[in-house]
């Protein structure tokens, strides 16, 4: 699901809190969406757009537990906690689990919007990286088994001659495979190819 506008999700069982946040969020050009419970939010399909979550630490499903639930499949959605009675251990636990902010009620609009702005920027960068990595995976998947072998050996620092000796093929054949690898991986240079392989965490152990 694709949205053109960054989204700010609010999970709080106090409707007045959600309503008070709607106007300032819209004024910043973001799209707010409120949920009265954590379970309700979890049924909401993931959106592929910059977004963040403003989460009451004590809705019906504890906010810290919800943080765990969304950590795996919504990694690109920064979380900021709001609470009326936070304590130090709770704050530490939330921050260690990846929360970007922990704000006390009553909320200060300036502080909240600053935190949201930072979160949206983080989400934008994370989504861009996710898209780039997905494209790289598609490029890698287009390689033949032999080309994958050549790729891993080349980026490990071996010369064409050494790759040929390792695989039992001629240096000329290695050059041909290497050229196709560069083309399919959309790399203009060896350093560029190494960078792409590093993003995919390719090592000699991955030879197919």
C-alpha positions as CSV (number, residue, x, y, z in Angstrom):
1,X,0.0,0.0,0.0
2,X,1.5,3.3,-1.1
3,X,0.7,6.7,0.3
4,X,2.1,10.0,-1.1
5,X,1.9,11.7,2.3
6,X,3.9,10.7,5.4
7,X,1.7,9.1,8.0
8,X,1.7,9.6,11.8
9,X,-0.1,6.8,13.7
10,X,-1.4,7.5,17.2
11,X,-2.3,4.6,19.6
12,X,-3.9,6.0,22.8
13,X,-7.1,4.9,24.6
14,X,-7.7,8.5,25.5
15,X,-9.6,9.9,22.5
16,X,-9.0,13.5,23.7
17,X,-5.3,13.0,23.3
18,X,-5.6,11.7,19.7
19,X,-7.9,14.5,18.8
20,X,-5.6,17.1,20.2
21,X,-2.7,15.8,18.1
22,X,-4.7,15.7,14.8
23,X,-4.6,19.4,14.0
24,X,-0.9,20.1,14.6
25,X,0.1,17.0,12.7
26,X,-2.1,18.0,9.7
27,X,-0.6,21.5,9.8
28,X,2.9,20.0,9.2
29,X,1.6,18.2,6.1
30,X,1.4,14.7,7.6
31,X,-1.6,12.4,7.7
32,X,-2.7,11.4,11.2
33,X,-4.5,8.1,11.9
34,X,-5.7,7.3,15.4
35,X,-6.3,4.0,17.1
36,X,-8.0,3.4,20.5
37,X,-6.1,0.1,21.1
38,X,-2.9,-1.7,20.2
39,X,-4.9,-4.6,18.7
40,X,-6.7,-2.2,16.4
41,X,-3.4,-0.8,15.2
42,X,-2.0,-4.3,14.6
43,X,-4.8,-5.1,12.1
44,X,-3.9,-2.1,10.1
45,X,-2.0,-3.2,6.9
46,X,1.5,-1.9,6.7
47,X,2.0,1.2,4.5
48,X,5.1,1.7,2.3
49,X,5.5,5.4,3.0
50,X,7.5,7.4,5.6
51,X,5.7,7.0,8.9
52,X,6.0,6.9,12.7
53,X,4.1,5.8,15.7
54,X,3.1,7.8,18.7
55,X,2.3,5.2,21.3
56,X,0.8,5.5,24.8
57,X,2.9,3.3,27.0
58,X,-0.3,2.0,28.8
59,X,-3.0,1.2,26.3
60,X,-4.9,-2.1,26.8
61,X,-2.0,-4.0,25.3
62,X,1.1,-2.5,27.0
63,X,2.9,-0.2,24.6
64,X,6.2,-1.8,25.4
65,X,4.7,-5.2,24.3
66,X,3.3,-3.6,21.1
67,X,6.8,-2.3,20.4
68,X,8.0,-5.9,20.3
69,X,5.2,-6.9,18.1
70,X,6.0,-4.4,15.3
71,X,9.8,-4.5,15.7
72,X,10.2,-7.3,13.1
73,X,7.8,-6.4,10.3
74,X,7.7,-2.6,10.6
75,X,11.3,-1.7,11.1
76,X,11.0,1.4,9.1
77,X,8.5,2.9,11.5
78,X,10.2,4.8,14.4
79,X,8.3,4.8,17.7
80,X,7.9,7.5,20.3
81,X,6.2,6.9,23.6
82,X,3.9,9.2,25.5
83,X,2.8,8.6,29.1
84,X,1.4,10.4,32.0
85,X,3.3,8.5,34.6
86,X,6.6,7.1,33.2
87,X,9.4,6.0,35.3
88,X,13.2,5.6,34.7
89,X,13.2,1.8,34.2
90,X,10.3,2.1,31.8
91,X,12.0,4.8,29.8
92,X,15.3,2.9,29.6
93,X,13.5,-0.3,28.5
94,X,11.7,1.6,25.7
95,X,14.8,3.4,24.5
96,X,16.9,0.2,24.5
97,X,14.2,-1.4,22.4
98,X,14.6,1.3,19.8
99,X,12.2,4.1,20.7
100,X,13.3,7.4,19.4
101,X,11.6,9.5,22.1
102,X,9.8,9.3,25.4
103,X,7.5,12.2,26.1
104,X,5.5,13.1,29.2
105,X,1.8,14.2,29.2
106,X,0.6,16.9,28.9
107,X,2.4,17.1,25.6
108,X,4.3,20.0,24.3
109,X,3.4,20.5,20.7
110,X,6.8,21.9,19.7
111,X,8.7,19.0,21.3
112,X,6.3,16.4,19.9
113,X,6.4,17.8,16.3
114,X,10.2,18.0,16.4
115,X,10.3,14.3,17.4
116,X,7.8,13.4,14.7
117,X,9.8,15.3,12.1
118,X,13.0,13.5,13.1
119,X,11.2,10.2,13.0
120,X,9.7,10.8,9.5
121,X,13.2,11.7,8.3
122,X,14.6,8.4,9.7
123,X,11.7,6.5,8.2
124,X,12.4,8.1,4.8
125,X,16.0,7.1,4.8
126,X,15.2,3.5,6.0
127,X,12.6,3.0,3.3
128,X,15.0,4.3,0.6
129,X,17.7,1.8,1.8
130,X,15.1,-1.0,1.9
131,X,14.1,-0.2,-1.7
132,X,17.8,-0.1,-2.8
133,X,18.5,-3.4,-1.1
134,X,15.5,-5.0,-2.8
135,X,16.7,-3.8,-6.2
136,X,20.2,-5.3,-5.4
137,X,18.6,-8.6,-4.4
138,X,16.8,-8.7,-7.7
139,X,20.0,-8.0,-9.6
140,X,21.8,-10.8,-7.7
141,X,18.9,-13.2,-8.4
142,X,19.3,-12.6,-12.1
143,X,22.9,-14.0,-12.0
144,X,23.6,-17.6,-13.1
145,X,25.1,-19.9,-10.5
146,X,28.5,-19.5,-12.2
147,X,28.2,-15.7,-12.3
148,X,27.5,-15.7,-8.5
149,X,30.6,-17.7,-7.9
150,X,32.7,-15.3,-10.0
151,X,31.1,-12.3,-8.2
152,X,32.0,-13.6,-4.7
153,X,35.6,-14.4,-5.7
154,X,36.2,-11.2,-7.6
155,X,34.9,-9.0,-4.7
156,X,37.1,-11.1,-2.3
157,X,40.1,-9.6,-4.1
158,X,41.1,-12.4,-6.5
159,X,42.4,-11.6,-9.9
160,X,40.8,-13.0,-13.1
161,X,43.6,-15.6,-13.3
162,X,43.1,-16.6,-9.6
163,X,39.4,-16.9,-10.1
164,X,39.9,-19.1,-13.1
165,X,42.2,-21.3,-11.2
166,X,39.8,-21.6,-8.3
167,X,36.9,-22.5,-10.6
168,X,38.8,-24.5,-13.2
169,X,37.9,-22.2,-16.1
170,X,40.0,-20.1,-18.4
171,X,40.9,-16.5,-17.7
172,X,39.0,-15.4,-20.8
173,X,35.9,-17.1,-19.6
174,X,36.3,-15.4,-16.2
175,X,36.5,-12.0,-18.0
176,X,33.3,-12.8,-19.9
177,X,31.4,-13.8,-16.7
178,X,32.8,-10.8,-14.9
179,X,31.5,-8.4,-17.6
180,X,28.0,-9.9,-17.4
181,X,28.2,-9.7,-13.6
182,X,29.1,-6.0,-13.7
183,X,26.2,-5.4,-16.2
184,X,23.6,-7.3,-14.2
185,X,24.6,-5.8,-10.9
186,X,24.6,-2.3,-12.5
187,X,28.1,-1.6,-11.3
188,X,30.4,0.7,-13.2
189,X,33.6,-0.2,-11.4
190,X,35.1,-2.9,-9.1
191,X,34.7,-0.6,-6.0
192,X,31.0,-0.2,-7.0
193,X,30.6,-4.0,-7.3
194,X,32.3,-4.5,-3.9
195,X,29.9,-2.0,-2.3
196,X,26.9,-3.8,-3.8
197,X,28.2,-7.2,-2.6
198,X,28.8,-5.8,0.8
199,X,25.2,-4.5,1.0
200,X,24.1,-8.1,0.2
201,X,26.6,-9.5,2.7
202,X,28.1,-11.8,0.1
203,X,31.1,-13.9,1.2
204,X,33.0,-16.9,-0.3
205,X,30.7,-19.1,1.8
206,X,27.8,-18.0,-0.3
207,X,29.1,-19.5,-3.5
208,X,26.4,-21.5,-5.4
